[in-house]
């Protein structure tokens, strides 16, 4: 990506690595981290409130990308409206899934929620593969985000800068709402003791439904943002979700801040590994996960063991 | 509207279950507006379950719970709260992930006529000092109890269900809780109190019901307390 642009930049070396390669991988790391953070944030919100490990999160991310693609193909709705409409549509399907299926599982073991959402993921992916094939469909960049900036030491494509800024904004916004507002206080309290919160007159079941819808909408939002970077393909979610689950485990199940910080952090670590020790770049996150599980089983930001 | 003789709360043939275990076997009593009524009884007699059944937070319940003339037995817990009943659980239910202020502001106002924050602080000056504390559960036991009572006074609920508010507290704090309950009564709150400590109860209650094995087995007014002390010792095993 930076090869062409790199020629125009002053190249210097850091630990024997050309600066363009280093910054290029750092940027890719931040992009990946943006998606890790958005997806693990959604998982953390859902797990905190519903006690459900949402294995269909990857499929819902993929659905977001496909809805954006279909909106463009069949109703001419471009990237910017799709960024709002697709998460809304996928979020509503999430609300339906919660009302139809998930609400019956809260009192059961985690395993049942995991199996149900895993099954849903398989169905969603299978249907998508049947309809669209597995080759992947292109989604063109919005005109307003074409091109890029020459920062002097590297070339920064506008769209990638936008992805990082948008992801950070959504993550910090979500963190703020949960940790610093009345609504967030209700959510935190309902996570701790739903029965008592209900006995105060707060409609906890509705809050749970909307939380699931919101978490799923976050996944779909990430999917729309991913569409112009990666191909829109049925398996785009399942490839990513394994890493995202590792991120969630490292950050601590249910920890909002943990999901955000480890999402971005691990994206960057993964990017740097590609520069310094490429052979380990696919496994480094899982190695970190294993170490964290040994030293801090509740995760870096987890409160409960 | 209620006339003066209709009780604010009428419980009739209340039965409740936790899973397979049948806890309440036809509880029957009533509470009039402005009264402080105490449920006495040994551990496991069903006092807490009675409060939870009124609040709609036991697994399964049948019978009748009428509040302001409205049948509540099939209502969801949040609707019961919105009708104007507030619950302070035995374990206090102070939230660890919420600051003291967030804990205090958590229960939504369901009716007009609740206490203002300043009035809550008048009753519990300690709470005002601890308002900035980051974690509700870092308060002392007494402060947590004040927080648990204080937060439900804001909601405008007319009937307060207090489950053993003095449990595990120092005598000086118990006195303060007693003073608070008397002051709330003067302000027109109706209170249904669960207590093991009948010495404390005798400083606040108008009437008593005694529970055993999930039933009401006796009742008397505060004026009759002296005449019933012997019997009471028998019931409570003290």
HADDOCK unambig.tbl for C-alpha pairs under 7 A between the chains (distance, minus, plus):
assign (segid A and resid 185 and name CA) (segid B and resid 98 and name CA) 6.50 0.50 0.50
assign (segid A and resid 185 and name CA) (segid B and resid 102 and name CA) 6.49 0.50 0.50
assign (segid A and resid 186 and name CA) (segid B and resid 106 and name CA) 6.61 0.50 0.50
assign (segid A and resid 188 and name CA) (segid B and resid 97 and name CA) 6.46 0.50 0.50
assign (segid A and resid 189 and name CA) (segid B and resid 95 and name CA) 6.24 0.50 0.50
assign (segid A and resid 195 and name CA) (segid B and resid 57 and name CA) 6.85 0.50 0.50
assign (segid A and resid 198 and name CA) (segid B and resid 77 and name CA) 5.92 0.50 0.50
assign (segid A and resid 198 and name CA) (segid B and resid 78 and name CA) 4.95 0.50 0.50
assign (segid A and resid 199 and name CA) (segid B and resid 55 and name CA) 6.61 0.50 0.50
assign (segid A and resid 199 and name CA) (segid B and resid 77 and name CA) 5.18 0.50 0.50
assign (segid A and resid 199 and name CA) (segid B and resid 78 and name CA) 5.34 0.50 0.50
assign (segid A and resid 199 and name CA) (segid B and resid 81 and name CA) 5.78 0.50 0.50
assign (segid A and resid 200 and name CA) (segid B and resid 78 and name CA) 6.40 0.50 0.50
assign (segid A and resid 200 and name CA) (segid B and resid 81 and name CA) 5.60 0.50 0.50
assign (segid A and resid 200 and name CA) (segid B and resid 86 and name CA) 6.73 0.50 0.50
assign (segid A and resid 200 and name CA) (segid B and resid 107 and name CA) 5.19 0.50 0.50
assign (segid A and resid 200 and name CA) (segid B and resid 108 and name CA) 6.96 0.50 0.50
assign (segid A and resid 201 and name CA) (segid B and resid 78 and name CA) 3.80 0.50 0.50
assign (segid A and resid 201 and name CA) (segid B and resid 79 and name CA) 6.24 0.50 0.50
assign (segid A and resid 201 and name CA) (segid B and resid 81 and name CA) 4.68 0.50 0.50
assign (segid A and resid 201 and name CA) (segid B and resid 82 and name CA) 5.32 0.50 0.50
assign (segid A and resid 201 and name CA) (segid B and resid 108 and name CA) 6.90 0.50 0.50
assign (segid A and resid 202 and name CA) (segid B and resid 78 and name CA) 5.66 0.50 0.50
assign (segid A and resid 203 and name CA) (segid B and resid 78 and name CA) 6.02 0.50 0.50
